[in-house]
């Protein structure tokens, strides 16, 4: 797979992780739920950023060709 497809898939995965964060982490009662909500939010932001970076690299390489 090329960087374009991987970038798009990572952005979709990041959005799914953020949706899971908003659905399942409504009220934090325990420390584990606070940890899991932070983990979901951090992973969603990180995966989205990596996907955006891969798409920018893919687009810049195609512009040169």
Secondary structure, 3 states (H helix, E strand, C coil): CCHHHHHHHHHHHHHHHHHHHHHHCCCCCCHHHHHHHHHHHHHHHHHHHHHHHHHHHHHHHHHHC
